[in-house]
Amino acid sequence: MAAARRETTLAGEALATRQGGELAAVRAYWNEHVGDWPIATAPVGTAAYFEQTEAYRFDKLDYLERRIDFAGYAGRRVLDLGCGFGNDAARFAKGGAVVTGIDLAPRAVALARSNFAQRGLAGTFLEGDGEALELPDAAFDLVYCHTVLHFTPEPARMVREIHRVLTPGGEAILMAVNRRSWMRLMHRLARVEIDHLAAPVFHWFTRDEFERLLVPFAETRLVVERFPVRTKVHKGLKALLFNTLFVDAFNALPRAWVEGFGHHLLAFARKAESGR
């Protein structure tokens, strides 16, 4: 991409620059790459493709089903912000939630609609900018924003928008990428690949930096997740050593020693009952 990769917070960028430059580059990147899942052998957009990518995602991110009660929002309004092609949103919809998905990339929105249609699920999917949502205040009981904040030009703007569209007492589940993770260290030492590191924007966060983003919320709880699992995509000697040596050795260590080095920072936040 012509736009330079960004790895630091972009506070203070002019809105016009964001809309005309970085935001356009981000939209173009994800419009091209939203379907890039090497694990999938089925054609993009088919039922088999969605099944393969969902199975892989929930295997690699094994904490999702442990940490998130996808079935716990029946009858409640859930916004999946940066929904991609809707596999996580489908979990909420299966649990009875009233689901809306928003993504910056038109192709992602089209794939999400197709995904839900093929599964027989109800959901509304819209193209939009998560940093400037065209949605009313207090419209959702839950905003789910996973694998998004590190790719948006101004994460703090997005967090403020998430807070705005939540009902008083509403919940947000937000994820960021840990600057001090095992994966970043392995990337530097052994060139372990990090998904979409070459995107036009990529932010790393320390725990403290992420917590500062969450200041609009009345309550927050942050956990560190995404520890090594065996790769099913990569091959060769490096993958063999990673699977047979590193993964087992890392996970054999007492979790108290390594819990701060997970690749994902996961926040559970709640808006004040007063709405402020």
C-alpha positions in Angstrom: 0.0 0.0 0.0 1.1 3.6 -0.7 0.2 4.7 2.8 2.9 4.0 5.4 2.3 1.4 8.1 1.6 3.0 11.5 2.6 1.5 14.8 1.9 4.4 17.2 -1.2 6.1 18.4 -2.4 8.8 16.0 -4.0 11.3 18.5 -4.2 14.7 17.0 -4.4 13.8 13.3 -6.6 16.2 11.4 -10.0 14.7 10.5 -9.7 15.7 6.8 -6.3 13.9 6.6 -7.8 10.8 8.2 -10.7 10.7 5.9 -8.9 11.5 2.7 -5.7 9.5 3.3 -5.3 6.8 5.9 -9.0 5.9 6.2 -9.2 5.4 2.4 -6.1 3.2 2.5 -7.5 1.2 5.4 -10.8 0.6 3.5 -8.9 -0.4 0.3 -6.6 -2.8 2.2 -9.5 -4.6 3.9 -11.6 -4.6 0.8 -8.8 -6.6 -0.8 -7.7 -8.7 2.1 -10.8 -9.6 4.1 -11.0 -13.0 2.4 -7.4 -13.8 2.9 -7.6 -17.0 5.1 -4.9 -19.5 3.9 -6.5 -22.3 6.0 -9.6 -22.2 3.7 -9.7 -24.5 0.7 -13.2 -23.7 -0.3 -14.0 -20.7 -2.5 -14.5 -17.4 -0.7 -18.1 -16.8 0.2 -19.3 -20.4 0.1 -20.8 -22.1 3.1 -17.8 -24.4 3.4 -15.5 -21.3 3.4 -17.3 -19.8 6.3 -17.3 -23.1 8.2 -13.5 -23.6 7.6 -12.6 -20.0 8.7 -14.8 -20.1 11.7 -13.4 -23.4 12.9 -9.9 -22.1 12.5 -10.5 -18.8 14.2 -12.1 -20.4 17.3 -9.3 -23.0 17.4 -6.5 -20.4 17.2 -8.3 -18.0 19.5 -9.4 -20.7 22.0 -10.2 -18.1 24.6 -13.2 -16.7 22.7 -15.7 -19.3 23.8 -14.2 -19.4 27.4 -14.4 -15.6 27.8 -17.4 -14.5 25.8 -20.9 -15.6 26.5 -22.2 -15.5 22.9 -25.5 -17.1 24.0 -26.0 -14.6 26.8 -27.6 -11.7 24.8 -30.9 -13.2 23.6 -33.3 -10.4 22.7 -30.6 -7.7 23.3 -29.2 -5.4 20.6 -25.6 -6.3 19.7 -23.3 -4.3 17.5 -20.3 -6.1 16.0 -18.1 -3.2 15.0 -15.6 -4.2 12.3 -17.6 -7.4 11.7 -15.5 -8.7 8.8 -17.6 -11.4 7.2 -19.6 -12.1 10.3 -18.5 -15.3 11.9 -18.4 -13.9 15.4 -21.6 -12.0 14.8 -23.2 -15.3 13.8 -22.4 -16.7 17.3 -24.4 -13.9 18.9 -27.2 -14.3 16.4 -27.4 -18.0 17.1 -27.8 -17.1 20.8 -30.9 -15.0 20.0 -29.3 -11.5 19.9 -30.5 -8.8 17.6 -27.3 -8.3 15.6 -26.0 -5.3 13.6 -22.7 -5.5 11.9 -20.7 -2.6 10.6 -17.5 -2.7 8.6 -15.5 -0.1 6.6 -14.9 -2.5 3.7 -17.9 -3.0 1.3 -16.7 -6.5 0.4 -16.8 -7.5 4.1 -20.4 -6.3 4.4 -21.4 -8.3 1.3 -19.7 -11.4 2.6 -21.3 -11.0 6.1 -24.8 -10.7 4.5 -24.1 -13.8 2.4 -22.8 -15.7 5.5 -25.9 -14.9 7.5 -28.2 -15.7 4.5 -26.6 -19.1 4.0 -26.9 -19.9 7.7 -30.5 -18.7 7.9 -29.7 -16.1 10.5 -31.1 -12.6 10.9 -28.8 -9.7 11.0 -28.3 -6.2 9.6 -25.0 -5.3 8.0 -23.9 -1.8 7.1 -20.9 -0.1 5.6 -19.5 2.6 7.9 -16.6 4.2 9.7 -16.3 3.0 13.3 -14.7 6.3 14.3 -17.8 8.3 13.1 -20.8 6.0 13.4 -24.0 7.1 11.7 -26.0 5.7 14.6 -28.1 7.2 17.4 -26.9 7.5 20.9 -27.8 4.6 23.3 -28.7 2.3 20.5 -27.1 -1.0 21.7 -26.8 -3.1 24.8 -23.5 -4.6 23.7 -20.7 -3.4 21.4 -18.3 -6.2 20.4 -15.1 -4.9 18.8 -12.5 -7.6 18.2 -9.5 -7.5 16.0 -10.3 -3.9 15.0 -8.8 -1.2 17.3 -5.2 -1.9 16.2 -6.2 -1.4 12.5 -8.1 1.9 12.8 -6.3 5.3 12.4 -7.6 6.8 15.7 -8.5 4.1 18.3 -9.5 6.6 20.9 -12.2 8.1 18.5 -13.6 4.6 18.0 -13.8 3.9 21.7 -15.6 7.2 22.2 -18.1 6.2 19.5 -18.6 2.8 21.1 -19.3 4.5 24.4 -21.8 6.9 22.8 -23.9 4.2 21.1 -24.2 2.1 24.2 -27.2 2.3 26.4 -26.7 3.4 30.0 -25.2 0.4 31.8 -24.4 -1.2 28.4 -21.4 -3.4 27.9 -18.4 -3.3 25.5 -16.0 -6.2 24.7 -12.9 -4.7 23.1 -9.6 -6.3 22.0 -6.2 -4.8 21.3 -2.7 -6.2 20.5 -0.2 -6.4 23.3 3.1 -4.5 22.6 4.8 -6.9 25.1 3.5 -10.2 23.7 5.3 -13.5 23.1 4.4 -13.2 19.4 6.0 -9.8 18.9 9.2 -11.1 20.5 9.1 -14.2 18.2 8.5 -12.0 15.2 11.6 -10.0 16.0 13.8 -13.0 16.8 12.5 -15.6 14.4 10.4 -13.7 11.9 7.2 -15.4 13.1 4.4 -13.9 11.0 1.8 -11.6 12.5 -1.5 -11.4 10.7 -1.8 -8.2 8.7 1.2 -6.5 10.2 1.7 -4.8 6.8 -1.8 -3.2 6.9 -1.8 0.7 6.4 -2.3 1.1 10.2 -1.1 -1.2 13.0 -1.0 -0.1 16.6 0.6 -1.9 19.5 -0.6 -1.2 23.0 0.8 -1.8 26.5 -1.7 -2.7 29.1 -1.5 0.9 30.5 -2.0 2.4 27.0 -5.1 0.3 26.4 -6.5 1.1 29.8 -6.1 4.8 29.1 -8.2 4.3 25.9 -11.0 3.0 28.1 -11.4 6.1 30.3 -14.9 6.9 29.0 -16.2 3.7 30.8 -17.3 3.6 34.4 -16.1 0.0 34.9 -13.4 -2.0 33.1 -11.8 -5.4 33.5 -8.8 -6.3 31.4 -7.4 -9.8 30.8 -4.5 -11.0 28.7 -5.1 -13.9 26.3 -3.9 -15.5 23.0 -1.1 -17.8 24.1 0.7 -20.1 21.6 -1.2 -22.9 19.8 0.1 -25.1 17.0 0.1 -23.6 13.6 -2.1 -25.4 11.0 -1.2 -23.0 8.2 2.6 -22.8 8.1 4.9 -25.6 7.0 8.6 -26.3 6.9 11.3 -26.5 9.6 10.4 -23.2 11.3 6.8 -24.4 11.7 8.0 -27.8 12.9 10.2 -26.3 15.6 7.5 -23.8 16.6 4.9 -26.7 17.0 7.1 -29.2 18.7 9.4 -27.1 20.8 8.2 -23.6 21.4 4.4 -24.2 21.9 4.8 -27.0 24.4 7.7 -25.3 26.3 5.8 -22.0 26.6 2.6 -23.6 27.8 4.4 -25.8 30.3 5.6 -22.7 32.2 3.5 -21.6 35.2 0.8 -19.3 33.8 1.6 -16.7 36.4 5.0 -16.3 34.8 3.7 -15.6 31.3 0.2 -14.3 31.7 1.3 -10.7 30.9 2.8 -11.8 27.6 -0.4 -13.0 25.8 -0.8 -11.5 22.3 -4.3 -10.1 22.9 -5.5 -7.6 25.5 -9.2 -8.2 26.1 -11.3 -5.6 27.9 -14.8 -6.0 29.4 -16.2 -2.5 30.0 -19.5 -1.0 31.2 -21.0 2.4 30.6 -22.3 4.2 33.7 -26.0 3.8 34.5 -26.3 7.5 34.2 -25.2 7.3 30.6 -22.1 9.4 31.1 
